[in-house]
Amino acid sequence: MPIQHIPASEELFKSGLLINTPVQARSNARVTALLDAAAKVVHDKGYEDLTTANVAEAAGASIGTVYRYFEDRVKVLEALAIRNLERTDRRFRDALEQVKGSAPNDAIDVMFEMYLDMFRTEPGFRSLRLGDVLDIRPRNRESRLTTAARTMTEQLSLRFGFANDAATVLEIEKSLVAVDAYLARAFFNDDRGDAVFIDAARASVMSLSSIAH
């Protein structure tokens, strides 16, 4: 699995997950390296087996370096989930910019292929995804799949005539929930992805074309 060395984001710094906020490029690079290492551990072992010790080992750092920025393993996983959400959002927006057609099915296909590619190429994503699987969030915070659905609705309304309203957000979120579950199963024991469940995931989003105006 390739490691993407993308600097830690302002959103992560504002999340309250970091004990110390990096103020220099070197510190930012250190946090990025720790998250890259965490992603590798999650990819190799699953998120339940992630520890601060194996993050430190994978990063070639001391355990003290991990605790300089993260209180515990849960904070590491939450930070990685934020990064997954940000990368999903960035890749979705970039993919829409490349769409040549203007039919709703073009947008739906882009949305699906982008999310499928996250499972194939983003280290640790197939296990952790956007972080809802952790079940450690405050109960008054919305699901990250809801957050993703809101973003997608906004962008699809701008480019493809989807209504930007609560009903559309709900329909897109329902499809995302189905796709997320099918793809998690598709990649459970298969790095290529089980074609039966990938096809089921793809079929679950095709009905979205009917809600475009």
PyMOL CGO cylinders between C-alpha atoms (Angstrom):
from pymol import cmd
from pymol.cgo import CYLINDER

trace = [
    CYLINDER, 0.00, 0.00, 0.00, 1.47, 3.39, -0.92, 0.3, 1, 1, 1, 1, 1, 1,
    CYLINDER, 1.47, 3.39, -0.92, 1.84, 6.01, 1.78, 0.3, 1, 1, 1, 1, 1, 1,
    CYLINDER, 1.84, 6.01, 1.78, 0.63, 9.49, 0.88, 0.3, 1, 1, 1, 1, 1, 1,
    CYLINDER, 0.63, 9.49, 0.88, 2.71, 12.10, 2.72, 0.3, 1, 1, 1, 1, 1, 1,
    CYLINDER, 2.71, 12.10, 2.72, 0.12, 14.89, 2.80, 0.3, 1, 1, 1, 1, 1, 1,
    CYLINDER, 0.12, 14.89, 2.80, 0.64, 17.41, 5.62, 0.3, 1, 1, 1, 1, 1, 1,
    CYLINDER, 0.64, 17.41, 5.62, -1.74, 17.40, 8.57, 0.3, 1, 1, 1, 1, 1, 1,
    CYLINDER, -1.74, 17.40, 8.57, -4.60, 19.83, 8.06, 0.3, 1, 1, 1, 1, 1, 1,
    CYLINDER, -4.60, 19.83, 8.06, -5.96, 22.86, 9.86, 0.3, 1, 1, 1, 1, 1, 1,
    CYLINDER, -5.96, 22.86, 9.86, -9.17, 20.92, 10.51, 0.3, 1, 1, 1, 1, 1, 1,
    CYLINDER, -9.17, 20.92, 10.51, -7.20, 18.37, 12.52, 0.3, 1, 1, 1, 1, 1, 1,
    CYLINDER, -7.20, 18.37, 12.52, -5.45, 21.13, 14.44, 0.3, 1, 1, 1, 1, 1, 1,
    CYLINDER, -5.45, 21.13, 14.44, -8.83, 22.69, 15.33, 0.3, 1, 1, 1, 1, 1, 1,
    CYLINDER, -8.83, 22.69, 15.33, -10.38, 19.37, 16.35, 0.3, 1, 1, 1, 1, 1, 1,
    CYLINDER, -10.38, 19.37, 16.35, -8.90, 19.32, 19.85, 0.3, 1, 1, 1, 1, 1, 1,
    CYLINDER, -8.90, 19.32, 19.85, -7.46, 15.84, 19.31, 0.3, 1, 1, 1, 1, 1, 1,
    CYLINDER, -7.46, 15.84, 19.31, -3.84, 16.99, 19.45, 0.3, 1, 1, 1, 1, 1, 1,
    CYLINDER, -3.84, 16.99, 19.45, -2.19, 17.70, 22.78, 0.3, 1, 1, 1, 1, 1, 1,
    CYLINDER, -2.19, 17.70, 22.78, 0.29, 20.02, 21.09, 0.3, 1, 1, 1, 1, 1, 1,
    CYLINDER, 0.29, 20.02, 21.09, -0.49, 21.86, 17.87, 0.3, 1, 1, 1, 1, 1, 1,
    CYLINDER, -0.49, 21.86, 17.87, 2.46, 21.87, 15.45, 0.3, 1, 1, 1, 1, 1, 1,
    CYLINDER, 2.46, 21.87, 15.45, 3.72, 25.38, 14.75, 0.3, 1, 1, 1, 1, 1, 1,
    CYLINDER, 3.72, 25.38, 14.75, 6.67, 24.45, 12.55, 0.3, 1, 1, 1, 1, 1, 1,
    CYLINDER, 6.67, 24.45, 12.55, 6.98, 22.41, 9.38, 0.3, 1, 1, 1, 1, 1, 1,
    CYLINDER, 6.98, 22.41, 9.38, 9.08, 19.80, 11.19, 0.3, 1, 1, 1, 1, 1, 1,
    CYLINDER, 9.08, 19.80, 11.19, 6.38, 19.24, 13.80, 0.3, 1, 1, 1, 1, 1, 1,
    CYLINDER, 6.38, 19.24, 13.80, 3.69, 19.07, 11.14, 0.3, 1, 1, 1, 1, 1, 1,
    CYLINDER, 3.69, 19.07, 11.14, 5.75, 16.47, 9.31, 0.3, 1, 1, 1, 1, 1, 1,
    CYLINDER, 5.75, 16.47, 9.31, 6.06, 14.47, 12.53, 0.3, 1, 1, 1, 1, 1, 1,
    CYLINDER, 6.06, 14.47, 12.53, 2.29, 14.38, 13.06, 0.3, 1, 1, 1, 1, 1, 1,
    CYLINDER, 2.29, 14.38, 13.06, 1.83, 13.43, 9.40, 0.3, 1, 1, 1, 1, 1, 1,
    CYLINDER, 1.83, 13.43, 9.40, 4.36, 10.60, 9.79, 0.3, 1, 1, 1, 1, 1, 1,
    CYLINDER, 4.36, 10.60, 9.79, 2.54, 9.31, 12.88, 0.3, 1, 1, 1, 1, 1, 1,
    CYLINDER, 2.54, 9.31, 12.88, -0.78, 9.27, 11.02, 0.3, 1, 1, 1, 1, 1, 1,
    CYLINDER, -0.78, 9.27, 11.02, 0.84, 7.57, 8.03, 0.3, 1, 1, 1, 1, 1, 1,
    CYLINDER, 0.84, 7.57, 8.03, 2.20, 4.94, 10.42, 0.3, 1, 1, 1, 1, 1, 1,
    CYLINDER, 2.20, 4.94, 10.42, -1.21, 4.55, 12.07, 0.3, 1, 1, 1, 1, 1, 1,
    CYLINDER, -1.21, 4.55, 12.07, -2.80, 4.04, 8.65, 0.3, 1, 1, 1, 1, 1, 1,
    CYLINDER, -2.80, 4.04, 8.65, -0.29, 1.28, 7.89, 0.3, 1, 1, 1, 1, 1, 1,
    CYLINDER, -0.29, 1.28, 7.89, -1.01, -0.45, 11.21, 0.3, 1, 1, 1, 1, 1, 1,
    CYLINDER, -1.01, -0.45, 11.21, -4.75, -0.26, 10.60, 0.3, 1, 1, 1, 1, 1, 1,
    CYLINDER, -4.75, -0.26, 10.60, -4.26, -1.64, 7.07, 0.3, 1, 1, 1, 1, 1, 1,
    CYLINDER, -4.26, -1.64, 7.07, -2.11, -4.53, 8.33, 0.3, 1, 1, 1, 1, 1, 1,
    CYLINDER, -2.11, -4.53, 8.33, -3.88, -5.37, 11.59, 0.3, 1, 1, 1, 1, 1, 1,
    CYLINDER, -3.88, -5.37, 11.59, -7.26, -3.58, 11.69, 0.3, 1, 1, 1, 1, 1, 1,
    CYLINDER, -7.26, -3.58, 11.69, -8.14, -0.60, 13.85, 0.3, 1, 1, 1, 1, 1, 1,
    CYLINDER, -8.14, -0.60, 13.85, -8.92, -2.67, 16.97, 0.3, 1, 1, 1, 1, 1, 1,
    CYLINDER, -8.92, -2.67, 16.97, -5.29, -3.83, 17.17, 0.3, 1, 1, 1, 1, 1, 1,
    CYLINDER, -5.29, -3.83, 17.17, -3.80, -0.35, 16.82, 0.3, 1, 1, 1, 1, 1, 1,
    CYLINDER, -3.80, -0.35, 16.82, -1.77, 0.72, 19.85, 0.3, 1, 1, 1, 1, 1, 1,
    CYLINDER, -1.77, 0.72, 19.85, 0.41, 3.74, 20.54, 0.3, 1, 1, 1, 1, 1, 1,
    CYLINDER, 0.41, 3.74, 20.54, 3.35, 1.33, 20.73, 0.3, 1, 1, 1, 1, 1, 1,
    CYLINDER, 3.35, 1.33, 20.73, 2.88, -0.13, 17.27, 0.3, 1, 1, 1, 1, 1, 1,
    CYLINDER, 2.88, -0.13, 17.27, 2.27, 3.34, 15.84, 0.3, 1, 1, 1, 1, 1, 1,
    CYLINDER, 2.27, 3.34, 15.84, 5.60, 4.45, 17.28, 0.3, 1, 1, 1, 1, 1, 1,
    CYLINDER, 5.60, 4.45, 17.28, 7.30, 1.33, 15.90, 0.3, 1, 1, 1, 1, 1, 1,
    CYLINDER, 7.30, 1.33, 15.90, 5.81, 1.78, 12.42, 0.3, 1, 1, 1, 1, 1, 1,
    CYLINDER, 5.81, 1.78, 12.42, 6.84, 5.45, 12.41, 0.3, 1, 1, 1, 1, 1, 1,
    CYLINDER, 6.84, 5.45, 12.41, 10.37, 4.73, 13.65, 0.3, 1, 1, 1, 1, 1, 1,
    CYLINDER, 10.37, 4.73, 13.65, 9.71, 7.07, 16.56, 0.3, 1, 1, 1, 1, 1, 1,
    CYLINDER, 9.71, 7.07, 16.56, 9.74, 6.83, 20.32, 0.3, 1, 1, 1, 1, 1, 1,
    CYLINDER, 9.74, 6.83, 20.32, 6.56, 6.20, 22.28, 0.3, 1, 1, 1, 1, 1, 1,
    CYLINDER, 6.56, 6.20, 22.28, 7.11, 9.63, 23.83, 0.3, 1, 1, 1, 1, 1, 1,
    CYLINDER, 7.11, 9.63, 23.83, 6.75, 11.23, 20.41, 0.3, 1, 1, 1, 1, 1, 1,
    CYLINDER, 6.75, 11.23, 20.41, 3.30, 9.68, 20.01, 0.3, 1, 1, 1, 1, 1, 1,
    CYLINDER, 3.30, 9.68, 20.01, 2.23, 10.91, 23.45, 0.3, 1, 1, 1, 1, 1, 1,
    CYLINDER, 2.23, 10.91, 23.45, 3.55, 14.36, 22.70, 0.3, 1, 1, 1, 1, 1, 1,
    CYLINDER, 3.55, 14.36, 22.70, 0.69, 14.78, 20.24, 0.3, 1, 1, 1, 1, 1, 1,
    CYLINDER, 0.69, 14.78, 20.24, -1.93, 12.15, 21.11, 0.3, 1, 1, 1, 1, 1, 1,
    CYLINDER, -1.93, 12.15, 21.11, -3.40, 11.30, 24.50, 0.3, 1, 1, 1, 1, 1, 1,
    CYLINDER, -3.40, 11.30, 24.50, -4.14, 7.70, 23.57, 0.3, 1, 1, 1, 1, 1, 1,
    CYLINDER, -4.14, 7.70, 23.57, -4.88, 5.29, 20.72, 0.3, 1, 1, 1, 1, 1, 1,
    CYLINDER, -4.88, 5.29, 20.72, -8.46, 6.51, 20.43, 0.3, 1, 1, 1, 1, 1, 1,
    CYLINDER, -8.46, 6.51, 20.43, -7.28, 10.04, 19.64, 0.3, 1, 1, 1, 1, 1, 1,
    CYLINDER, -7.28, 10.04, 19.64, -4.96, 8.62, 16.97, 0.3, 1, 1, 1, 1, 1, 1,
    CYLINDER, -4.96, 8.62, 16.97, -7.87, 6.76, 15.35, 0.3, 1, 1, 1, 1, 1, 1,
    CYLINDER, -7.87, 6.76, 15.35, -10.12, 9.83, 15.51, 0.3, 1, 1, 1, 1, 1, 1,
    CYLINDER, -10.12, 9.83, 15.51, -7.41, 11.94, 13.88, 0.3, 1, 1, 1, 1, 1, 1,
    CYLINDER, -7.41, 11.94, 13.88, -6.97, 9.33, 11.15, 0.3, 1, 1, 1, 1, 1, 1,
    CYLINDER, -6.97, 9.33, 11.15, -10.74, 9.30, 10.57, 0.3, 1, 1, 1, 1, 1, 1,
    CYLINDER, -10.74, 9.30, 10.57, -10.74, 13.09, 10.14, 0.3, 1, 1, 1, 1, 1, 1,
    CYLINDER, -10.74, 13.09, 10.14, -7.97, 12.74, 7.60, 0.3, 1, 1, 1, 1, 1, 1,
    CYLINDER, -7.97, 12.74, 7.60, -9.93, 10.04, 5.76, 0.3, 1, 1, 1, 1, 1, 1,
    CYLINDER, -9.93, 10.04, 5.76, -12.96, 12.33, 5.56, 0.3, 1, 1, 1, 1, 1, 1,
    CYLINDER, -12.96, 12.33, 5.56, -10.85, 15.22, 4.27, 0.3, 1, 1, 1, 1, 1, 1,
    CYLINDER, -10.85, 15.22, 4.27, -9.17, 13.09, 1.63, 0.3, 1, 1, 1, 1, 1, 1,
    CYLINDER, -9.17, 13.09, 1.63, -12.51, 11.65, 0.52, 0.3, 1, 1, 1, 1, 1, 1,
    CYLINDER, -12.51, 11.65, 0.52, -13.90, 15.16, 0.18, 0.3, 1, 1, 1, 1, 1, 1,
    CYLINDER, -13.90, 15.16, 0.18, -10.86, 16.40, -1.75, 0.3, 1, 1, 1, 1, 1, 1,
    CYLINDER, -10.86, 16.40, -1.75, -10.88, 13.46, -4.12, 0.3, 1, 1, 1, 1, 1, 1,
    CYLINDER, -10.88, 13.46, -4.12, -14.62, 13.78, -4.72, 0.3, 1, 1, 1, 1, 1, 1,
    CYLINDER, -14.62, 13.78, -4.72, -14.30, 17.46, -5.64, 0.3, 1, 1, 1, 1, 1, 1,
    CYLINDER, -14.30, 17.46, -5.64, -11.31, 16.76, -7.88, 0.3, 1, 1, 1, 1, 1, 1,
    CYLINDER, -11.31, 16.76, -7.88, -13.14, 13.90, -9.60, 0.3, 1, 1, 1, 1, 1, 1,
    CYLINDER, -13.14, 13.90, -9.60, -16.17, 16.07, -10.34, 0.3, 1, 1, 1, 1, 1, 1,
    CYLINDER, -16.17, 16.07, -10.34, -13.91, 18.59, -12.03, 0.3, 1, 1, 1, 1, 1, 1,
    CYLINDER, -13.91, 18.59, -12.03, -12.91, 15.88, -14.51, 0.3, 1, 1, 1, 1, 1, 1,
    CYLINDER, -12.91, 15.88, -14.51, -16.45, 14.86, -15.46, 0.3, 1, 1, 1, 1, 1, 1,
    CYLINDER, -16.45, 14.86, -15.46, -17.03, 15.50, -19.17, 0.3, 1, 1, 1, 1, 1, 1,
    CYLINDER, -17.03, 15.50, -19.17, -20.76, 14.88, -19.39, 0.3, 1, 1, 1, 1, 1, 1,
    CYLINDER, -20.76, 14.88, -19.39, -23.65, 16.56, -17.67, 0.3, 1, 1, 1, 1, 1, 1,
    CYLINDER, -23.65, 16.56, -17.67, -26.05, 13.66, -17.03, 0.3, 1, 1, 1, 1, 1, 1,
    CYLINDER, -26.05, 13.66, -17.03, -26.77, 12.68, -13.43, 0.3, 1, 1, 1, 1, 1, 1,
    CYLINDER, -26.77, 12.68, -13.43, -25.39, 9.19, -14.09, 0.3, 1, 1, 1, 1, 1, 1,
    CYLINDER, -25.39, 9.19, -14.09, -21.99, 10.75, -14.83, 0.3, 1, 1, 1, 1, 1, 1,
    CYLINDER, -21.99, 10.75, -14.83, -21.91, 12.27, -11.36, 0.3, 1, 1, 1, 1, 1, 1,
    CYLINDER, -21.91, 12.27, -11.36, -23.14, 9.11, -9.67, 0.3, 1, 1, 1, 1, 1, 1,
    CYLINDER, -23.14, 9.11, -9.67, -20.50, 7.04, -11.43, 0.3, 1, 1, 1, 1, 1, 1,
    CYLINDER, -20.50, 7.04, -11.43, -17.77, 9.47, -10.37, 0.3, 1, 1, 1, 1, 1, 1,
    CYLINDER, -17.77, 9.47, -10.37, -19.00, 9.40, -6.78, 0.3, 1, 1, 1, 1, 1, 1,
    CYLINDER, -19.00, 9.40, -6.78, -18.97, 5.61, -6.68, 0.3, 1, 1, 1, 1, 1, 1,
    CYLINDER, -18.97, 5.61, -6.68, -15.61, 5.12, -8.42, 0.3, 1, 1, 1, 1, 1, 1,
    CYLINDER, -15.61, 5.12, -8.42, -13.97, 7.68, -6.14, 0.3, 1, 1, 1, 1, 1, 1,
    CYLINDER, -13.97, 7.68, -6.14, -15.17, 5.89, -3.00, 0.3, 1, 1, 1, 1, 1, 1,
    CYLINDER, -15.17, 5.89, -3.00, -14.20, 2.48, -4.42, 0.3, 1, 1, 1, 1, 1, 1,
    CYLINDER, -14.20, 2.48, -4.42, -10.72, 3.82, -5.15, 0.3, 1, 1, 1, 1, 1, 1,
    CYLINDER, -10.72, 3.82, -5.15, -10.39, 4.99, -1.54, 0.3, 1, 1, 1, 1, 1, 1,
    CYLINDER, -10.39, 4.99, -1.54, -10.84, 1.37, -0.45, 0.3, 1, 1, 1, 1, 1, 1,
    CYLINDER, -10.84, 1.37, -0.45, -8.23, 0.22, -2.95, 0.3, 1, 1, 1, 1, 1, 1,
    CYLINDER, -8.23, 0.22, -2.95, -5.54, 2.86, -2.50, 0.3, 1, 1, 1, 1, 1, 1,
    CYLINDER, -5.54, 2.86, -2.50, -5.86, 4.69, 0.82, 0.3, 1, 1, 1, 1, 1, 1,
    CYLINDER, -5.86, 4.69, 0.82, -3.97, 2.80, 3.56, 0.3, 1, 1, 1, 1, 1, 1,
    CYLINDER, -3.97, 2.80, 3.56, -6.25, 1.74, 6.39, 0.3, 1, 1, 1, 1, 1, 1,
    CYLINDER, -6.25, 1.74, 6.39, -9.39, 3.14, 4.78, 0.3, 1, 1, 1, 1, 1, 1,
    CYLINDER, -9.39, 3.14, 4.78, -11.15, -0.16, 4.22, 0.3, 1, 1, 1, 1, 1, 1,
    CYLINDER, -11.15, -0.16, 4.22, -11.09, -0.84, 7.96, 0.3, 1, 1, 1, 1, 1, 1,
    CYLINDER, -11.09, -0.84, 7.96, -11.66, 2.61, 9.48, 0.3, 1, 1, 1, 1, 1, 1,
    CYLINDER, -11.66, 2.61, 9.48, -13.41, 4.44, 6.59, 0.3, 1, 1, 1, 1, 1, 1,
    CYLINDER, -13.41, 4.44, 6.59, -14.77, 7.79, 7.82, 0.3, 1, 1, 1, 1, 1, 1,
    CYLINDER, -14.77, 7.79, 7.82, -14.64, 6.75, 11.46, 0.3, 1, 1, 1, 1, 1, 1,
    CYLINDER, -14.64, 6.75, 11.46, -18.28, 5.95, 12.22, 0.3, 1, 1, 1, 1, 1, 1,
    CYLINDER, -18.28, 5.95, 12.22, -17.30, 2.35, 12.98, 0.3, 1, 1, 1, 1, 1, 1,
    CYLINDER, -17.30, 2.35, 12.98, -15.46, 3.50, 16.12, 0.3, 1, 1, 1, 1, 1, 1,
    CYLINDER, -15.46, 3.50, 16.12, -18.67, 4.39, 17.98, 0.3, 1, 1, 1, 1, 1, 1,
    CYLINDER, -18.67, 4.39, 17.98, -16.79, 6.78, 20.28, 0.3, 1, 1, 1, 1, 1, 1,
    CYLINDER, -16.79, 6.78, 20.28, -18.29, 10.07, 19.15, 0.3, 1, 1, 1, 1, 1, 1,
    CYLINDER, -18.29, 10.07, 19.15, -20.48, 12.31, 21.32, 0.3, 1, 1, 1, 1, 1, 1,
    CYLINDER, -20.48, 12.31, 21.32, -24.07, 11.28, 20.69, 0.3, 1, 1, 1, 1, 1, 1,
    CYLINDER, -24.07, 11.28, 20.69, -25.05, 14.76, 19.56, 0.3, 1, 1, 1, 1, 1, 1,
    CYLINDER, -25.05, 14.76, 19.56, -22.54, 14.79, 16.68, 0.3, 1, 1, 1, 1, 1, 1,
    CYLINDER, -22.54, 14.79, 16.68, -23.79, 13.77, 13.26, 0.3, 1, 1, 1, 1, 1, 1,
    CYLINDER, -23.79, 13.77, 13.26, -22.46, 10.74, 11.45, 0.3, 1, 1, 1, 1, 1, 1,
    CYLINDER, -22.46, 10.74, 11.45, -19.52, 11.44, 9.17, 0.3, 1, 1, 1, 1, 1, 1,
    CYLINDER, -19.52, 11.44, 9.17, -21.46, 9.75, 6.39, 0.3, 1, 1, 1, 1, 1, 1,
    CYLINDER, -21.46, 9.75, 6.39, -24.07, 12.47, 6.94, 0.3, 1, 1, 1, 1, 1, 1,
    CYLINDER, -24.07, 12.47, 6.94, -21.32, 15.08, 6.65, 0.3, 1, 1, 1, 1, 1, 1,
    CYLINDER, -21.32, 15.08, 6.65, -20.12, 13.48, 3.42, 0.3, 1, 1, 1, 1, 1, 1,
    CYLINDER, -20.12, 13.48, 3.42, -23.69, 13.35, 2.09, 0.3, 1, 1, 1, 1, 1, 1,
    CYLINDER, -23.69, 13.35, 2.09, -24.15, 17.07, 2.75, 0.3, 1, 1, 1, 1, 1, 1,
    CYLINDER, -24.15, 17.07, 2.75, -20.98, 17.91, 0.84, 0.3, 1, 1, 1, 1, 1, 1,
    CYLINDER, -20.98, 17.91, 0.84, -21.91, 15.64, -2.05, 0.3, 1, 1, 1, 1, 1, 1,
    CYLINDER, -21.91, 15.64, -2.05, -25.41, 17.10, -2.24, 0.3, 1, 1, 1, 1, 1, 1,
    CYLINDER, -25.41, 17.10, -2.24, -24.03, 20.61, -2.42, 0.3, 1, 1, 1, 1, 1, 1,
    CYLINDER, -24.03, 20.61, -2.42, -21.60, 19.76, -5.18, 0.3, 1, 1, 1, 1, 1, 1,
    CYLINDER, -21.60, 19.76, -5.18, -24.06, 17.64, -7.17, 0.3, 1, 1, 1, 1, 1, 1,
    CYLINDER, -24.06, 17.64, -7.17, -26.64, 20.42, -7.00, 0.3, 1, 1, 1, 1, 1, 1,
    CYLINDER, -26.64, 20.42, -7.00, -24.17, 22.92, -8.43, 0.3, 1, 1, 1, 1, 1, 1,
    CYLINDER, -24.17, 22.92, -8.43, -23.10, 20.75, -11.35, 0.3, 1, 1, 1, 1, 1, 1,
    CYLINDER, -23.10, 20.75, -11.35, -25.84, 18.24, -12.10, 0.3, 1, 1, 1, 1, 1, 1,
    CYLINDER, -25.84, 18.24, -12.10, -29.19, 19.67, -11.09, 0.3, 1, 1, 1, 1, 1, 1,
    CYLINDER, -29.19, 19.67, -11.09, -29.72, 17.77, -7.85, 0.3, 1, 1, 1, 1, 1, 1,
    CYLINDER, -29.72, 17.77, -7.85, -31.89, 19.60, -5.32, 0.3, 1, 1, 1, 1, 1, 1,
    CYLINDER, -31.89, 19.60, -5.32, -29.91, 20.93, -2.36, 0.3, 1, 1, 1, 1, 1, 1,
    CYLINDER, -29.91, 20.93, -2.36, -32.36, 19.99, 0.38, 0.3, 1, 1, 1, 1, 1, 1,
    CYLINDER, -32.36, 19.99, 0.38, -32.76, 17.64, 3.33, 0.3, 1, 1, 1, 1, 1, 1,
    CYLINDER, -32.76, 17.64, 3.33, -34.57, 15.00, 1.27, 0.3, 1, 1, 1, 1, 1, 1,
    CYLINDER, -34.57, 15.00, 1.27, -31.69, 14.78, -1.22, 0.3, 1, 1, 1, 1, 1, 1,
    CYLINDER, -31.69, 14.78, -1.22, -29.12, 14.64, 1.57, 0.3, 1, 1, 1, 1, 1, 1,
    CYLINDER, -29.12, 14.64, 1.57, -31.07, 11.73, 3.09, 0.3, 1, 1, 1, 1, 1, 1,
    CYLINDER, -31.07, 11.73, 3.09, -31.25, 9.81, -0.20, 0.3, 1, 1, 1, 1, 1, 1,
    CYLINDER, -31.25, 9.81, -0.20, -27.53, 10.26, -0.81, 0.3, 1, 1, 1, 1, 1, 1,
    CYLINDER, -27.53, 10.26, -0.81, -26.71, 9.27, 2.75, 0.3, 1, 1, 1, 1, 1, 1,
    CYLINDER, -26.71, 9.27, 2.75, -28.82, 6.12, 2.43, 0.3, 1, 1, 1, 1, 1, 1,
    CYLINDER, -28.82, 6.12, 2.43, -26.84, 5.19, -0.67, 0.3, 1, 1, 1, 1, 1, 1,
    CYLINDER, -26.84, 5.19, -0.67, -23.55, 5.96, 1.07, 0.3, 1, 1, 1, 1, 1, 1,
    CYLINDER, -23.55, 5.96, 1.07, -24.49, 3.72, 3.99, 0.3, 1, 1, 1, 1, 1, 1,
    CYLINDER, -24.49, 3.72, 3.99, -25.23, 0.86, 1.59, 0.3, 1, 1, 1, 1, 1, 1,
    CYLINDER, -25.23, 0.86, 1.59, -22.07, 1.44, -0.47, 0.3, 1, 1, 1, 1, 1, 1,
    CYLINDER, -22.07, 1.44, -0.47, -19.94, 1.67, 2.69, 0.3, 1, 1, 1, 1, 1, 1,
    CYLINDER, -19.94, 1.67, 2.69, -21.29, -1.64, 4.00, 0.3, 1, 1, 1, 1, 1, 1,
    CYLINDER, -21.29, -1.64, 4.00, -21.01, -3.49, 0.68, 0.3, 1, 1, 1, 1, 1, 1,
    CYLINDER, -21.01, -3.49, 0.68, -17.45, -2.29, 0.04, 0.3, 1, 1, 1, 1, 1, 1,
    CYLINDER, -17.45, -2.29, 0.04, -16.36, -3.09, 3.58, 0.3, 1, 1, 1, 1, 1, 1,
    CYLINDER, -16.36, -3.09, 3.58, -17.50, -6.65, 2.89, 0.3, 1, 1, 1, 1, 1, 1,
    CYLINDER, -17.50, -6.65, 2.89, -15.94, -6.67, -0.59, 0.3, 1, 1, 1, 1, 1, 1,
    CYLINDER, -15.94, -6.67, -0.59, -12.50, -5.86, 0.84, 0.3, 1, 1, 1, 1, 1, 1,
    CYLINDER, -12.50, -5.86, 0.84, -12.77, -7.91, 4.03, 0.3, 1, 1, 1, 1, 1, 1,
    CYLINDER, -12.77, -7.91, 4.03, -10.45, -10.65, 2.79, 0.3, 1, 1, 1, 1, 1, 1,
    CYLINDER, -10.45, -10.65, 2.79, -9.61, -9.51, -0.72, 0.3, 1, 1, 1, 1, 1, 1,
    CYLINDER, -9.61, -9.51, -0.72, -7.21, -6.69, -1.61, 0.3, 1, 1, 1, 1, 1, 1,
    CYLINDER, -7.21, -6.69, -1.61, -8.74, -6.54, -5.10, 0.3, 1, 1, 1, 1, 1, 1,
    CYLINDER, -8.74, -6.54, -5.10, -12.27, -6.45, -3.77, 0.3, 1, 1, 1, 1, 1, 1,
    CYLINDER, -12.27, -6.45, -3.77, -14.89, -9.17, -4.19, 0.3, 1, 1, 1, 1, 1, 1,
    CYLINDER, -14.89, -9.17, -4.19, -16.64, -8.38, -7.50, 0.3, 1, 1, 1, 1, 1, 1,
    CYLINDER, -16.64, -8.38, -7.50, -20.01, -9.65, -6.25, 0.3, 1, 1, 1, 1, 1, 1,
    CYLINDER, -20.01, -9.65, -6.25, -20.16, -7.08, -3.45, 0.3, 1, 1, 1, 1, 1, 1,
    CYLINDER, -20.16, -7.08, -3.45, -18.61, -4.32, -5.56, 0.3, 1, 1, 1, 1, 1, 1,
    CYLINDER, -18.61, -4.32, -5.56, -21.38, -4.85, -8.11, 0.3, 1, 1, 1, 1, 1, 1,
    CYLINDER, -21.38, -4.85, -8.11, -23.97, -4.80, -5.32, 0.3, 1, 1, 1, 1, 1, 1,
    CYLINDER, -23.97, -4.80, -5.32, -22.51, -1.52, -4.07, 0.3, 1, 1, 1, 1, 1, 1,
    CYLINDER, -22.51, -1.52, -4.07, -22.59, -0.01, -7.56, 0.3, 1, 1, 1, 1, 1, 1,
    CYLINDER, -22.59, -0.01, -7.56, -26.21, -1.08, -8.05, 0.3, 1, 1, 1, 1, 1, 1,
    CYLINDER, -26.21, -1.08, -8.05, -27.22, 0.53, -4.77, 0.3, 1, 1, 1, 1, 1, 1,
    CYLINDER, -27.22, 0.53, -4.77, -26.33, 4.03, -6.02, 0.3, 1, 1, 1, 1, 1, 1,
    CYLINDER, -26.33, 4.03, -6.02, -27.91, 3.90, -9.46, 0.3, 1, 1, 1, 1, 1, 1,
    CYLINDER, -27.91, 3.90, -9.46, -31.34, 4.91, -8.16, 0.3, 1, 1, 1, 1, 1, 1,
    CYLINDER, -31.34, 4.91, -8.16, -29.91, 8.34, -7.26, 0.3, 1, 1, 1, 1, 1, 1,
    CYLINDER, -29.91, 8.34, -7.26, -30.27, 9.45, -10.88, 0.3, 1, 1, 1, 1, 1, 1,
    CYLINDER, -30.27, 9.45, -10.88, -34.04, 9.60, -10.35, 0.3, 1, 1, 1, 1, 1, 1,
    CYLINDER, -34.04, 9.60, -10.35, -33.77, 12.38, -7.75, 0.3, 1, 1, 1, 1, 1, 1,
    CYLINDER, -33.77, 12.38, -7.75, -31.94, 14.81, -10.07, 0.3, 1, 1, 1, 1, 1, 1,
    CYLINDER, -31.94, 14.81, -10.07, -34.10, 17.69, -11.30, 0.3, 1, 1, 1, 1, 1, 1,
]
cmd.load_cgo(trace, "trace")
